[in-house]
Amino acid sequence: SSFLATAKSPFPTPCCRTHLHRMSSFGTAAVLQTEDPNAIKIRMKVEPWDTAYCCLPMIRPRWYTYIRENSIEQNRPCFCPPFCCMQSCIFDNVTVNYVDRSPFTPSCFGMCPGKFVSAYETMYILYCIPTKCCYDLFCKCILGESVVRVPCDNKICKRCGCACPYLTCIKDSEKIALELEKSRERAKGGATVVPTAERMEAN
């Protein structure tokens, strides 16, 4: 009986329970709060280039990229070659990048704010010789357009080879880059920005 009287209970004391109750609840991060608490609005559906996965037609129906109100969701399916080409052998590879995390946040210890631009803005040789016409003539028919991320919004960062590909083999890269930048502004808590799709409908 003396042992039971001195033994500590394995259950939390009322003080511990109060502390746990005051902790942040799951799913309460600001970036997870949407306009409709029961739905996540899709701002834009990225359209792939016509040649994307042309050799793997069984994957194309499951490929998608959505620019959502608080994140970017992508599915890049894969399968088990070369023995299986059936739908049952295809595996989804879904990734979600929230707008308050990389690649939307500044890099280089906060010194480089970063910016999404069309790859066309980076197509230069020796900083001053544009190569966009050559790309459109020889490469675009197969590779399509791309959106890249540059460290800063200036010509030096865009033309010196610092760009990192983010979305490749797509259409309308300039419009998509603009929508990604709007997602970044929304993450900063600035003024509400009317999505591109809604502006086009209004016009």
N, C-alpha and C positions, 0 to 999 in steps of 0.2 A: 504493500500500500504506500510506503514511503517513496518507492521508486516512481510509482504512478503520479504521486503528488509533485515530484520534482522534474519529471520529464516534460520537455517542450512539445507543444502540439505541432504537428507537421502542417497544419492549415494556417493560412494567413491570419494575423491578428486584425481586429477592426481597423487599426491604423493603416496596415498594409492594403486592406481592401479599399479604403478611402483613397489611397495613393493610386492604386490601379484604376479606380473609377475616374480620377482626374486626368489620366493619361490620354493622349490623342487617340481617337477611335480610328478603326481601319477605314481607308478610303475617304479621308477628310482633307487630303491635300488640295490646295487651291486649284491646281491644274486639272484635277479630276471632276471639279464641279462644272456641270454643263448647263446650258440654257434651259433644257428640259431635263429634270432629274431622272427621267425614265428612258432617255434616249440620247444618243450621241449623233449630232448633225454632221453630215458629210458635206464639206464645202465644195469639193471638186473631185471628180473621178479622172485619174490620169489615164490618157489613152496611149496604149503601146504603139510602137512603130509596126508597120505591116509585116516586116521580116522577123519580128521577135519570136523566138522559139519556132521558126519555120520548119526546122528539122524534127521538132518534138510536138506534133499537133495535139497529142493527148494531154499535154500540160497547159496549153493555152486557155481552155475554159476556166481553169482555177487561178490563173494569174490576175492579180489586181493590185492597184495602188490607190488608196483613198487619202485625200487631205481632209482630215476631220477638224472639228472646231478646236480640239485641244491636242491633236497628235497626228502623226503620219502612220498609217497602217499599210503594210505590204505583205503580199503572199508570193513567194518565189518557189513554186513546187519543184520537187525532185523525184526521181524514180531510181529503180535498181537495174541499170543496164548490165549486160546486154540480153539477159535472159527473160525479162518480163517487160512487156509493153502494155499491159492491161491497166484499166483504171484502178484496180485494187492494189497495184504496185506503186501508185503515186502517193507521195507523202507531202503534206502541207508544211511550208516553212514560213510561218507568220511572224513578223516583227512589228513592234510598235515603238515609235520614237515620240516621246512627249515634248511639247514645245518649251518646257523649262529645263531641258537637259540637252546635252550635245546631240546633234551638231547645231542646235539653235542658240546655244549660249556662247559667250565670248571664249576665245582660246588664248593660249600663250599668257597664262596667269592674268587674264582679263584685259590684256593690252590690245588684243585684236578682236574687234566686235564681230567680225565675220559678216558675210553677205552671200545670199543665193543669187546666182546670175545664170543666164543661158551660156552654154559653152561657146557660143559664137563670140562673146565678148573677150574670150581668152585666146582666140585663134590668131596668133601673130608670131612671126619669126623675127628674131633680132629686135624685138620690142615694137617695131614700127611697120613691118611688112604684113598686111592682112592676108590670111589664108582661107577666109570663109568661102570665097568663090571656088577654090580648088576642092574644099571639103564637099560643098554642095554638088560639084560635078562628078567626083570620083568615089566619095564615101557615104554620103547621106542616104543613097538609095538602099544601102545595106545596114548601116549603123544607126540611122535615124538621128534624132537630136538628143541633147543631154542637158541636165542641170548640174552645175558644179557649185562648190562653196569656196569662196576666196577669203583670205584672212581679213582684208580691209577693202573698202569701196574706193579704190583708186587704181589708176592705170598700171602702176608698178606691180601691185599684187595680182592684177588680172593678166598681165602679159609676161611675167617672169617665170611662169611654170609653177606657181604655188597653189593652183586650183586643185581641189579634190573632188572627183566625181561623186555625185549623190544619187541622181536618177538618170539612167541611161536607156537608150533605144526607145525613146518616147516621141510624142508629137507635141507641138505648141510649147516648146521649152521656155520661151519668154513669158508667156502667160502663167505657166506653172511656177516659175521662179518668183514672179510677183505675188502669187498667192502664198507661197512659202514665207516671203517677207512679211506679209500681212499676219500670218500666224505668229511670227516672232513678235510683232508689235502687240498683238492681243496678249501674248504671254507677259509682256512688260506691264500690263495693267493700264495701258493707255486708253485712248478713246476707242469706242466701238467702231470697227471698220466694216463697211458693207461688202460682203463677199463679191467676187467677180461675177459669179453666175447670176446673183440677184441683180447686179447692175446691168448685165446684158439683157435680162428679162424686162427690166424697167424701161430700157431704151427700145 
